[in-house]
Amino acid sequence: MAGDSLSVGVRRQPRWYNYWGWGSGDMLGAGAQAVITGWLLYFFTTFCNLSAAEAGLILGLPRLLEAITCPLIGYVSDNLRHTWIGRKVGRRKIFLLITIPLLPSFALIFIAGHSFTYYLLTFIFFEFVYTMFLIPWETLAAEMTNDYREKAKFAGARMLVAQSSAILASYLPTLIIAQLGGKDSPDTFFIMAAIFGALFSLVVLLVVIFTWERPYTEAEKLVQPKPFEAGTALMIPVKMFRDLFSTLRIRAFRQHLSIYLGGYISQDIFNTAFPIFVVTVMMGATLIISQLLTTMYVAQLISVLIAIRIVIKTGPVVAYRIAISFFIAGLALFLAFYLLRPAGFVGDLRAMNGNIFASFSPTLTFWLFVPIILAGLGRGTLNFVPWSVYNYLPDVDEAVTAQRREGIFAGVMTLVRKLAQSIAIIFTGWIIDLGGYVSPPKGTPVEATVQTPQAIATITWLLVLGPMIVMLLGLIASWRFRLNARTHDVLMAEIDHLRAGGTEPTSPEAKAIVEDLSGWRYEQLWGNNAVAGPQR
């Protein structure tokens, strides 16, 4: 089987608990982001006396600092294989173990009454710990198997956990507010963050227990760990950034990044603007936001279950295009709500005392649930597709470099994602502020603060047009993406052929497929190119 190509001895077969053990890591990966993107700007502007622009800076600036930390962690984890600690503990797992006692610090971000500097520093610290987990963890699925279908199952388990954690992140405020006697306060968010901090440490422990790293090859076993040398250490940044930019010379990876960013930046803009849209246009508050987000994330979970089958059978591109259609349909209905302002909507909503599941009203039910469900059906697949594809990209890279560089690919993915997310969130916060949005004074209910028509219009058009434009750019990039189950099988067979010493393609079709995925001529593959580096 082509999927056995990297094994040493008998290939270790993933079991159901390995899929779910690894996938549980996205309770941290997606759970933290669901809380941060869904609630943090709202928390800062509602309970901390910060403007939307200041909140956007807190959310965005730490990600700019990760231009160094993301590739560094990926590079170091790749190269720890040749050190004592990498061989004894694991080049990926050593990072996971370090993060376990630090993850409860998540709750420190959600303490009201502090300064801009406090929130910025606590968020920087958590983002660093989060990155130290995320990049090594993301490599493990690619290390545990090379089989296309098994990798799709890993991605599916991850996304199901991700959507479940997002449901928890959206619905916890509803439960906590009920326990607090219906009181909407900053304590709601602190309790939620404390619960998540404890869960984060638990799921990282599960990842450590139920995953493994790729076995050493005989050649790697012969490499002896070297003592620390100052000259060698000084070359690390040079080699790290050379490796970082070399990934962009793989055609499939460039195409993948465009698809990835199209799906995720659209959601960053939506997540940041949506709570403010509910408050200013739909006249809801924390409880309504929580219930709507819960509905959306349940729809995302259903979407992932469907997308897993579509990606395995037809490949990621079809699923991606369907997802964009659903998301755009949901956004169009939000715009229609703003333009039409349905009669009786606000009165019906207030009659329910904040519980949109309490009773049935045709107008209320349509405008609350249909747009958010359509958006959720699209978003779930948009989340799943890029991370299902990521697991196959180190295989394309291996055909080019004859090396396994899962860590640096995870580092670049996370780096690009966080830089783009930083820009999107800062931009969204700045636009909301520029439109005239007024943060409620301390102690004033957010729904009681009157916003100008300009502020309401700005938030609405940002919520609708921002995601649409970004998704359409991703859609254009998807048109030439050719990685699917069939082409991946051909790729893996060709890698086995090259490893065995072959220099000519096994068939004209195989040659065309590998050249299309890699972006290199066949005679330049397997290290005969600049991407492989001077060591080749």
N, C-alpha and C positions, 0 to 999 in steps of 0.2 A: 504493500500500500504506500502511496506517495506520502501520506501523512506521517510515515515512520522515519523520514529521512534524517532527522536530527537525533534520533535516539541512540543511546549507548546500551547495547544489549537488548533485552526485551522491552518494548514500549509499555509504559505504565498507563493503564486504561483509566480514564476519569470515571468515577462513580457518581451517583446522584448527589451524594453529600459533598463531593468535591465541587460540583457545579454551584451548589447553593452555599457552600462554605466560602468559596471565592466571591460569589455574587453578593454575599452579605456585606462585603466591604463597601458597596454603594449605599448602604445606610449612612455611612459617613460621606462618601463621594457626592451623592445626590441629595441626601438628607440635609447636610449642612448648607448646600447651595439653595435648596428649597426654602429653608428658613431665612437665609441671608437675602436672596433676591426677592422672595415673596413678602418679607416682613420688615427687614432692617431699615430701609428708607422710610417706611411708614412709621416705625417705632421712633426713629430719630426726629422726624418732623412733627410727630404728634405728642411725644412725651419728653423730649430732651431739649426743646427750644432751639433746634437747629434748622436752618433753612434747607430747602431741597438741594441747593448747590453745595452747601457744606456736607450734607449727607452723601451726595454723589461723590464728593472728593474722598470721604472716608472709605467708601466702598471701592473706589477706583484706584487711588494712589498705591495701596499695598500691592496690587497686581502689577504695577509698573516696576516695582522693586524685584519682582520675581523673574524679570528678564535675565537675571543672573542665577537665582536659586533653582529655577526649573531645569535648565540644561545641566547645571552643576550636579544636582542630585541624580539626574539620569546618567550623566557621564561617570560619576563616582560609582554608582551601583553597578554599571556595566563592568567597570575595571576592578571592583573588589574581588572578583573571581580569583585573581592571582595573589590574594593576601590571605593570611592565616584566618582572620575573622570572617572573611567571605567564604572560606571553605568549611569552617567549623559551624558557623551560625547561619550563613546564607547571605549572599550579596544583596538580596532584596529584603529578607526578613529582619536583618539587623535594624533597618530603618523603621520597620513596623513596630518592633519591640520598643524602640525609643519613644514612639509617639503615645503608647498606651497610657502612661501616667499623666501625660500633658493635655490630653483631649478634653477633660472636664473644664479647662479654662474657657471653653466656649461660652459658659454662663456669664463670665465677667463682662462680655460685650453688652449684655442686656440689663445692666444696672443703671437706672435713670438718675439724673441729677449731676452728671459729671461734665467735664469740658470737652471741647472738640479734640484737644490733644489726648485726653484719656481714651476716648473711643478710637482714635486713629491708632494709638500704640497697641491697645489690646487687640484690635482687629489685625494689625500687622503680625503680632505674635501668633494668633490662631491661624492665619493664612500660611505662615511658615510651617507650622506643625502639620497642617492639612496637606500641604504640598509634599512634605517629607513622607507622608503616608501614600499619597495618591500616585505618584510616579512609579515607585517600586511595585505597588499593588497592581497597577495597570499592565505591567509587563508579564505578570504571572500566568495569565490565560494563554498568552502566546508561547510561554515556556512549557506549559503543561501538555500542549498538543499542537500538532500542525495540521490536523484534519479539518477540512472546511466545515463539516456539519457539527463536529464537536465544538469548534470555535463559535459557531452560531448559537449553540446551546449555552456556552459560557456567557456570551453577550446577552442572550435571552434571560438567563437567571439574574444577571446583573441588572438589566432593565426592569424586571419584575420587582426586584428588591428596591430599586430606585423609585419606581412609581409608588410602591407601598410606603416608603419612607416619606415621599412627598404628600401622600394622603394624611399620614400622621402629622406632618408639619403643618398642614392646612387645618386639620380638625382639632388638634390639641387646644388651640385657643378657645374653641367652642366649649370643650369639656371643662377647661380651667375656669372660664368665666362663669359657667354654671356652678362650679364649686365655690366661687367667690361671691355667690349670691347675685349674679347678674352684673357685677361691677366690672366695667371696662377700665383697666389700670395697667401700669407698667409691670406690676407683679405677674400678670398673665404671661408676659414674654420671658421674664426671668425664670419662672417655673418651667416653662417649655424648654428653654435653653439648658437648664440643669438636667432635665430628663434626657435630652438628646446627648449631652456631654457624657453621661453615664453609659448610654447605649453605644456611643462611638467607641469607647474603650472596650466594651464587650465584643463588638463585631470585629475589631482588629485582632483580638485574641482568637476568634473563630477562624479568621483568615490564616493566621499563623499555624493553627492546628491542622486545617484541612487542605492546605495547598503544598506544592513542592516546586523546586526550581529545576531547570534543565540540567541533566547529568553532565558531568565533565566528559569531554572527549579525551582520548589517549594523549593527543598532542597537548591539551591544556594541562593534563596531570604532570607533564614533564616541565612545565614552567614553574620555577621556584619563586616564592615571594622575595621581593627585593627590599633591602633596608631603605629608610627614608633618605633621599638625596635632595638637597636644596635646588640644584639645577633642574632636576626632574620635576620638582614641584612647580617651579616657575613656568614650565612648559605646559602645565595642565590647562590654564585658560586658553592658550593658543590652540592646542589640540581639541579642546572642548568646543570652541566656536567653529573650528574647521569642520568637525563632525556635525555640529548643529546645522550649518548652512549646507553641508553636503547632502542632507536628507532632501532638500528642495530640488535636487537634481534628479530625483526619482519621479517620473511623470505621474504615476498613479497617486503618489503622495501629494503632489501639488493639486491634482484634481480633487482628492479627498479633502484637503484643507478647505477648499472653496465650498464643497458640499457641507462640511462640518460647520463652518462659520455661518453659512446661510441659514442652517437650521437653528443654531444656538444663539447667535446674536439677536435674531428675531424674537426669541423667547426672553432674552435679557431685557430688551426694550419693553416687551409686554409685561413681564413680571414687575418691573420697576414702576410702570405707569398704571397698571391695573388697579391696585388698591386706591390710588388717588382718584382714578376714574369712578370707582364705585362710590366714593365719598362725595365727589363733586357733581357727578352727573346722575347717578342712581339714588343719591341721598341715603346711602347705607353707612355702616360703621364697622368696627372690628368683627362683630358677630356675623354680619352679612358677608364680609370679605372672606372670612374663614369658611363659611358654608359654600360659597361659590367656588373657592379654590379647591375644596374637598370634592365637589362635583367634577371639576375639571380634571383632577388627578385620578379619580376613578375612571373617567373616560380615557385618560392616558394609559392606565393599566390595561384596559380592554384593547386599546389600540396596539400595545406592545404584543399581546398574545396573538393578535392577527398578523402583525408585521413579522414575527418570527417565522411563520409558515411562508409568507410571501418572499422573504429574503432567501430562505433555503431553496425554494422552488424556482424563483425567477431572477433572483439577484436584488441588490439594494436600490437600483435606480428607479424601478417601477414603484416600489414602496415609497420612495422619497417624493415622487411626483404626486402620488395620490395624497400623501400627507399634506403637502403644500396646498392642494385644492381645498381640503377640509379646513385648514387653519384660516385661509383667506376668506372662506365662506363665513366663518365665525366672526372675523374682524369686520366684514361687510355689514353684518347684523348689528354689531355694536355701533357702527357709524349710523346705521338706519335708526337705531334707538335715539341717538343724540339729535338727529335731524327731525324726527317725528315727535319726540317727547310724548309717548302714549298717554292719553287721558286716563286718569285714575290710578296710574302705576304707583306714584309716591304714596297716595292715600292707602292703597291696598297693602303696600309694604309696611307702612307704619302700623297698620291694624294688626299685623302679625307679630308685633313686639320683637322684631329682629329675628324671628325663626321662620325662614322661608320654606321649611318643610312642614309647617304647622297646618296649612289648609290649602285649598285649591282655588285659584283664580285664573281663568284662561289668559288674560292679558299678562298677569304677573308670571305665570308659569312659562309662557312662550319667551318673553324677553329676558327672564333670568336664566332659564335652563338651555334653550336651544343654542344661543350663541356660544355659551361656555362649553357645552358638550361638543359642538363642532370643533371649537378650538382645541379641546383636549384630545379628540380623536386624531387631529393632525399632529399635535405636539408630541404625543407618545411615540409615534413612528419617527418623527424628526429626531427624537432623543436616541432611539434604538439604532437607526441606520448607521450613523458615523462610527459608533463604538463596535458595531458588528464588523464593519469594514476594517477598523484599525487592527484587529487581530491578525489580518492577512498581510498587512503592509511590510512587516519584517521579512516575510517570505520573498516579496518582490525585491527588497533590499539585498537579501542574501544572494539572489541570482546575479546582482550587480557587483557586490563587494566580496562574496564568499565569506561573509562574517555575519554573526548574529548581534544585532544592535537594538534589541527591544527597548532598552533603557533610554537611549538617546531619542528614539522616536516618541516614546511616552513624554520625555522632557520637552520636545518641540511641540507636541500636541498640546500639552498643558500650558506651555509658554504662550503659544499663539492664541489659545483660548482665553487665557487670563488677560493678555494685552488687549485683545478685542473686547472682552467683557468690561475691562476697565474703561476703555474709551466709550463703549456703549452706555455704561451706567453714569459716568461723568457727564456725557453729552445729554442723556435723558434728564438728569437732575438739573443741569444748567438750563435746558429748554423749558422745563416746568417752572423754574424760578423766573426765567426771562418772561414767561407768559403772564406773570403776576400772581402766581399761587401764593397764598398767605398761610403759613403754619399757624395752627391754633395756639393762642396763649396758654400758658401752663394752667391746668385745671379746667379748661374750657372743652366741652365735648367737640370732637372734630367735626361732626355733622352740623354743629351750630355756627361754625365759622362761615361767613358769607364770602363767596368767591365771585370775581368779576366775570362777565361773559367771555372776555378775552382769555382769562385763565382756563375756563372750562373748555373753550374751543381748542386751545393749545394742547391740553391734555388729551382730548379726544383724537385730534388729527395725528398727534404723536403716537398714540396707542395703535392707530389703524395703519397709517402710512409707513411708519418706521419699520415694523415687521414685514410688511408687504414688499417693500423695496429690497430689503436684504434677502428675503426668501427667493425673489425672482432672480437675483444675481446668482444664488446657489443653484437654481433650476437651470440656468444657462450653462453653468459649469458641469452639471450632471450629464449633459447630452453626449459627451465623449468618454464617459467613464465605462470601462469594459470589464471590471473585476467582478466575477460571479463564480458560482460553483464549478461550471465547466472550465472556464479559463484558469481557475485556481488549480484544478486537477492537472491540467496541461503544464502549468508553471512548476508544480512540485515534481512532476515526472522529469521535467527538463533540468531541474536542480539536481536530482539524483544522477542524471546523465552527465552533467558537468562535474559533479563531485567524483564520479568514477573515471574522469579523465577525458571525457568527450569534448571535442572541439567543434564539431559540426552539428547542426540541429537535427533532431530525430525526424522531422518532417517540415515541409514548407509552412503548414498551419501552425505548428509549434513555434517556429521562428517568428512568424508574424505576431502571434499572441504575446510572446515574451518581450519582443521589441516594443510592442504597443504599451504594455504595462510598465516597462522599465524606462522607456525613452532612450535606450541605447541600442546600437547595432549588436548583433549576436556575437561577433568576434571580439567585442569590447567587454563582454560579460565575464563573470567569475574573477573579478579583481584586475582585469586588464583595462583600467580606466582611472581617472583622477579621483573618483569618489572613494575608492578603496583605500587611498592614502599611500604615503611613501613606504609604509611597512610592507606593502604588497609587492 
